[in-house]
Amino acid sequence: MDENYYRKQQVIEIFGVQESFLDELEREELIKCSAVERCQEKVYYLDQIERIRIISNLVNELEVNLPGVEVILEMRHNMMTMRRQFDQILEALIEEIKIKLT
């Protein structure tokens, strides 16, 4: 890994998947590949590697189909967004309590 990405062949080796699996995930818009000028092949940045890991686990270990994977990924995204919002609210409350106590 030169920078913050993996080449397609590296991803195939790491996750033990077929190239057609990655192509299908791209077609279904579950992952996005990128192109790097000095590299003539497709690459995946670290955020996409995490998505591939999650998708691979869902499909291979839990036998979730791709429409189900899409729903799960959307729910995961929503939960992470809500968590960040909750953390912001909690921080604001803590600051407010500190101000009132001083």
Secondary structure by P-SEA (a helix, b strand, c coil): cccccccaaaaaaaccccaaaaaaaaaaccbbbbbbccccbbbbcaaaaaaaaaaaaaaccccccaaaaaaaaaaaaaaaaaaaaaaaaaaaaaaaaaaaac
